[in-house]
Amino acid sequence: MAGTARAFPEGRLVYGMQLPVQSQSPLYAEPWEASAGAEDLAEVARAADRAGFAYVATCDHVAIPRRLAGAMGAVWYDPVAVLAFLAGITERVRLLSHVAVVGLRHPLVTAKQYATVDRLSGGRLVLGVGAGHVREEFEAVGADFGGRGALLDESMDALRAALGPQEYPVFEGERFAFRDLAQLPRPVQERVPVWVGGSSPAAVRRAALRGDGWLPQGDPRDRLPAQIARIRALREAAGAA
């Protein structure tokens, strides 16, 4: 049964984890995951919940092209389905998409899915978003791979509106526009946290200026202080700190 969301305490170190089983890249998957299933995934999530982890996270890929299957693996569970499953079997741990490639879907579709997860979990969603890197996925769904950075920026703006408090959200952008379309249920949280994934200069800037948090990608530990300082400086310069 879902419980009340646990806030992230300011100034305090907390731990979260990317869950096993739900994504099985050869870069990090353990041999036991190949034959694991829903109960194994559930037990790890329950253990994290009991141990006081801040969040558990799931990945997002629609389809892996043959040319990348050897390096990335082919097992990638749908993140919304996994987070909804976990919402019903955990009580306090936050549920993070790490990360949702939101450019692959219309913002109203993404908002409907993740607002439902937030509602089912009692307000425990953290929406992690990223630009994506697999050209074939974008081409398969008719999305703009070459313009994925600008696509992500506009998608984030549209999601802020669509996940906000209004039953009839309003947004006008270059790619997306909507009004007079009811979206219920609304999220439990008044403001769903949006964390930006990636460590490129563009991703770091996006995290600073558009996000509520940052999800580094492949940074060695000794590089993190400089990246965090950069984010703080950008936020201060924009008056967002």
Secondary structure by P-SEA (a helix, b strand, c coil): cccccccccccbbbbbbccccccccccccccccccccaaaaaaaaaaaaaacccccbbbbbcccccccccccccccccaaaaaaaaaaccccbbbbccccccccccaaaaaaaaaaaaaaaccbbbbbbcccccaaaaaaacccccaaaaaaaaaaaaaaaaacccccccccccccccccccccccccccccbbbbbcccaaaaaaaaccccbbbbccccccaaaaaaaaaaaaaaaaccc
